[in-house]
Amino acid sequence: MKKTIVAAVIGSVVASASVVVSTSAIAAEVYSGDELSVNVYGNLRARYETTDNNVMGADSTFTGEGTEIGLGMTYFLANDMYVNGDLLTEVNIIPESGDGDNLDDSAFLKFGSVALGGNFGEVRIGRMSAVQDTLAGQYDISWEYAGTANIKNDWSATDRLTNGIQYKYDMSDIGLTFMAQYHTGQEGNDPIEIDQAFAGGVAWASDFGLGLSGTYTYSERTKTDVNYGGDDDTSWTLNATYDIEALSLAAMYSDYDFAGDKQTGIGAMARYDLPMGVGLYGIYDYVDYDTDNNKLDQYTIGADYWLNDSVVSYAEYADMSYDKQQSSNVKTYQDDSAFTIGMRVYF
């Protein structure tokens, strides 16, 4: 990896992010009334990335991918009820092609939903985060690279839903949250398309630093998988977190059966926050590709610094390696390592 480039690009990344800081305050507007609340929110991103084999990302590239701009509106009704509408668009503010015509450079609607809520909980319909994405993988505190053990995809209804209905109920007095989802309609690209999916999850947060959660997802495909012979997907996760003063720990276990392609994941992390606003962290991801008789080990280390409550800069290095580069199912696996330095501004 071209580590000698890193020193030369630090100044450019910080400079480009400084422009973002000056413009984000102008974009953020909040209106609050007795019956209506309107919020404009999001984050602006800029970073430099270099990799060995272009698997974990792009090599020697500036990017602003993942930048998000959202709009939320809430109408307050009688009897403690409300109606909420939320839109979130993702865009790359630094097009890699220079003219914005790459797929990754195009803006797209990431989330868009309407909800009715009250003392009975909340019912939400539309494009939204899946239960697994919402409640699982708390060990993944990285800005860019970790989270491999939390295997999630749009096409298995474990990352994002485009045609979903969700019920959520919070019992804040005892720290419990329940979620249930149903997803219908096709998701992903042929031949992997979803007919329907069901998911549920529960999370508990204690008042002494311990957090626990679990999720389960089942989805049916419109076609049988040509490689593994199955026509449905199942996944479940167990997660634990523990915070004690400046130290944070987390771990997860995941089990997947993607139409006969069985995989198991283990993830763990440790983070320590120094008094001056600097955080140091390390993350380990392990995936056992049981059907393909292969294993992945991935290590991620990083540091971040919060300039204030809205601006963070970070540097991160990750290394991933497989036992085998070629599986019995003619699937290719390639080792890689990556480094990134960047900044994010939230509003």
N, C-alpha and C positions, 0 to 999 in steps of 0.2 A: 504494500500500500504506500502511496506517495505522502509520507508523513512530513517531508520537507516543505510541502505546499501549505501546511496548516498555519505556520507562523505568518506567512504572507497574506492569508485571507482573513485573519482575525479582524484586522482593522476595517476591511470592506464589509464584513458581516455586521459589525457593530455600527458602522456608518449608515448602512441601509436600514437597520432596525431603528436608528435614531429618527429617521424620517417618519417611520411608522408611528413612533411615539407622539410626534407633533401633530399628526393628522387624526389619530384615533379619538382624541377628546372632542373634536369637532363633530365626528360621526355619531357619537353617543347622545341620545335624547331620551328622557323619561317623562311621561305624563301620568299624573295620579289624581283621580277624582273620587267622589263618593260612589259612583257606579262603574267607572271605567279606569283601568290601568293599562298603559302602553309602555313597552320596554323595547329598546333597540340595543342589541348586545352582540358580542362576538369576540374574535381574536384575530390578530394580524401576525403572520409568521415570516421569518426570513432565516435561512441557514445555508451553510456550505457543507457538502457531503463528498466523501471519497471512499471508494470500495476497492477490493481486490478483483472480484469477479462479477460485479453488477447484479448479484442476487439479492442482497439486502437493500439495495438502492442504486442510485446512479453514481458514476465515477466522475470526480472533479466537476461538480455541478452546484451552482447556486439555485435555490428553489424557494418558493413561497407557498408550496402546496399545503393543503390543510387549512388555509385561512378560511374563517367562517364569519358570516354575517347573519344575524337572526332578528326576527321580529316576533314579539309576544304580546297578545292582547287578552285581558281578562275582564269580563263583565260580572259584577257582583249582584246576585239575585237575593230574593227574600229567603228566609229560613236557612241562612248560612250556606246557600248554594252559589255556584259560580259556573260560568262558561268560559273556557280558555281556548284560544287559537294560537298555534305556534308554527313558525316557518324558520328553517335554517338552511342557508345556501353555502356551499363550499366552492372555493375558487383558488387557483394558483396565481398569486399576485406577482410572481416573477416567472413568466413563461419560459420553459427550458428551450423551446424552439426559437424564441425571439419574436414570434409573431402570433403566438397564442393558438395555433391551429392543432397542437397535439391534444390527444384525448385527455391527458392529465392536466392540461392547461384550461380545459373548458369548465365553466361553472355548471353546477348541477344541484338540484334540490335534494339535500341530504335527509332532512326530516320535514314533515308537514302534517299536522294533525289537529283535530278539534276534540275537546273533552268537556264532559259535564261532571261536576264534582260537588261534594257536600259531606255531611256527617256519615253517609253511607259508603264513602270512598270515592273513587274516580273511575269513570269509563271514558276511554280514549279511542278514537277511530282515525286511521290514516297511515301515513308513513312514519315509522318510529323505530327506536332502538329495541332489539330483542331482549327477552328476559335474561338470557345468558350474558349478553353484552352489558346489561345494566347492573346485575348483581354478582357476576363472577369475575375472577381475575384481578382482585384487589392487590395481588402481589406485583402486578405489572405497573410500576411507578415510573418507568422510563419515558422519556420524551419521544423516542423514535423506534427503538429496535426490539425490546423484549416483548414477552407475551406469547411466544410460540407455543407454549404448553396449553394455553387457552385457545384451542383450535376452534375458530368460529368463521362462518362463511354466510353470505347472503343466501346461497343456494341450499343451505341446510336450516335456515330460519334461526340461526344462532347469533347473527350479527345485526342485521337490519331487516325490517319488514316493510314492504311497499303496500300491502293490502291487509292490514291487521286491525284487530279490535282487542283492547286490553282493559283488564280490571285491576285496580291497585287499591290497597287498603293499608293505611298507616295507623299503628297503635303506638303513638309516640310516648305514651306514659310508661310503657314497658320496653320500648325500643324495637318493636317488631314491624316488619313490612312484608305484606303478601302481594304477589303478582301472578296473574294468569293471562295468557294470550291465545288467540286463535288467528291463524293466518290462512288466507285463501288467495288463489290466483297464482300465476306463474312467476317464478323468481329466478333470475340468473339466465345463463345462455344454454341453448340446446347442445347436448341432450340432457343436461341437468336442469330440470324444471320442477317446481313444487306444485302439487295439486292442493294439499292442505297441510297444516302443521298445528301442533298443540304444544304449549309450554307452560311451566309453572315454576315458581321460585319463592323462597322465603329468606329473609335476612334479619339478624338480631344484633343490636349494638348495646353493649353493657355500659354502665357508668364507671367501670374500673378498667377500661382500655381494651377489653376483649370483644371481638366481632366474629360472627359465624354466619355463613350463608350456604345455600344449596340450590341448584337448578336442575331441571329436567326438560328435554325437548324431544319431541317425536314428529317427524315429517314424512309425508308420502310423496313419492315422485310420480310424474306422469309417464315415465318410461323406465324400463329395467336397465340398470347400469351394464354396459357392454363388457367392462373389465372384471367386475366382481360379482355380477349376477343378481344383485339385490335391487329392491324397488322402494326401500324406506331407509330413514336415517334415525338414529337415536344418539343422544349425548346427555351426560350428566356431570355435574361438577360439585365439589365440596371445597369450601374456602374458609380460612381462618386468618384473623389479623390480631395483633396485639401492640399497643402503644404504651410505653413507659417513659415519661419525661421526654428526652430528646431522641430516644431510640424507638424505631418502628420495625416490626417484623410481620411477615405475611407468608402464607403458603397455600397451595391449592393442589387438588388431585382431580383429574378429568379422565373420562372414559368415553370413547366414541366408536360408533359402528356406522360408517357411511356406506350403505348399500353393500355390506360385506367387507369393506375396507376397515379393519379394526386398528385403533390407535389408542394409546394411553399417554397422558401427559402429567408431569410433575413440575411445579414452579415454586420458587422460594426467593425471598428478598430480605435485605436488611438495609436500613437507612438511618443515618445519624445527622441531626441538624445542629450545626455549630451556632454559637450566640450571635455571630456577626451576619447571619442570614445565609450562610453557605450550607448546602446539603450534600453529603457524600453517600453514595448508594452502590450496591452490587446486587445483581439478579442472576438467577440460574434457571434455565429452561431445559427440560429433558422430555423427549418424545420417543416412545417406542412404537414404531410402525410394524405392528405384529404381523399383519398379513403380508407385507413386503419384506419381512425379516431384516429390518434396518433400524438404526437408532440415531437420534440426534442429541448432541450436547451443545448448549449455547450459553456463553457467559457475557454479561453486559455490566460495565462499570461506568459511572458517570458522576458529575458534580454540577450543581446548579446554584445560582445566586439570584435572590429576589431583590431588585433595586428598590421596589416598593410593593404594595399589595397587587399591582396590576402588571408589572413588568418583570420578566424572568429571563436570564441568560443561562446557557448550559453548554456542556461539552460531554460527549458520550462516545464510548468505544465498545464494539461488540464483535465476538468471534463465534462462528457456528461451524460444526464439523459433523459429518456422518460416518458411520461405520463402513458403509458401502456407497459407491458412487452410482451404481446401477442395480436396480431391483429385478426380481424374477418376473415382474409384470412389465418390464421394459420402461419403467419410470426412471428418469435420471435425477440424481441428487447431486448438488454441487456445494462444496465448502465455500465459505466467504468470511471476510472480516470487513468492518466498516467503521468510519469515524465521522462525526458531525459536530459542528459548533453552530449555535444559533441563538435566536432571541424570539420571545413571544410577548405580545402586548394584549391584555384582556380589557374589555370595556363592557 
